[in-house]
Amino acid sequence: MNQRELQELLLPHFHWFHQHPELGNEEFETTARIRQVLSEFGVEILDTGLKTGLVARIAGKKEGPVVALRSDIDALPITEASGLPYSSQNGGQMHACGHDFHLTALLGAALLLRERQDTLAGTVKLLFQPAEECGPGSKSVIATGILDDVQEIYGIHVTADTAPGIIVVNPGPVTAAVGGFRIIINGKGGHASAPHECIDPVIAAAQIINAAQTIVSRFIDPFDRAVVSITHVAAGSTWNVIPRDALLEGTIRALGTDQFRGIAERLERICLGIAQVTDTRIDYVWQLSAPSVQNDPRLTDFVIETAKGLGLEVKSGTLGMGGEDFSLYQEKIPGVFLTIGVGSPQATHHPGFIADPAPLHTASELLTALGAGALERLAK
Ligand code: NI
């Protein structure tokens, strides 16, 4: 199948997936449609027991190594405002992170790999992973054991601010270690005219909000990158009562799990110190939801060579301080997370995000070449 035929075949599928976005763990129609398309292509679907999402397999004639290609499939709780003729038909849900692009590209790769199945030097597993946004869906895929024999893994993501079809890939950290925290400040409520008889949790909250901003500015190497944001503040309900408690929530992002942990622990010390000087009792919990995506340097070279071999332009770059649960695969399997430009007028997670579908066939061809090329290298 030539490029034009592949693109013509993929485009209606892409439009359908874009029109039918579903949130994480609810991707039932999406999964059914992927299953149907793969069946039409004659691709074997594995029995994983996953509620949504699926894993397919294309095995060469000979026994050999096993590699995996990964796409995510879920959408975001965003009301689309892209103006596209094929905008979301599911109110309040939108493919604003390009997962419709990723999964369509992987369907294209399934078809191309099926065409050359007999020549494959081993097996390619295709992961259509659920619940990346609200996940970690990768945890549920790993728990099936379906990846136990996989030796290398490659994942693809769109990048909004790069021209369509340009590949962006980097060795080392590509996304941040991401997590959140919750702080509950317990004081003593009372009449606003008698603060000395109360323990005011609002004052403690204000001090924590300010002190938290010293973590990045005073304790992180200026050459490193980290974020501490307090994003949710709640206390009281009226003007003349000092409330009993206050709530703060926020996020921590860092390039690496150790640094993430260091920041989370410093915030705990700030809470303890402020509790002491304000007579409040502070409950603090934090959680790491996804470690940093860390690309294997040797396999990144392989990706760059493969992309250049297809005549593609390759740039170096990262995805910034977002999170990606692809990192959980990389804890077990060496792998590379690469991105492809889709030239959107708006960033991902924006209601005006638009992925240019023109490089869909490019993404399919690259994924195919990575799967087949990795098998050949491993089989040697
Ligand atoms: Ni995404």
Residues whose N, C-alpha, C, O or C-beta is under 5 A from the ligand:
A	BS01	NI	C97
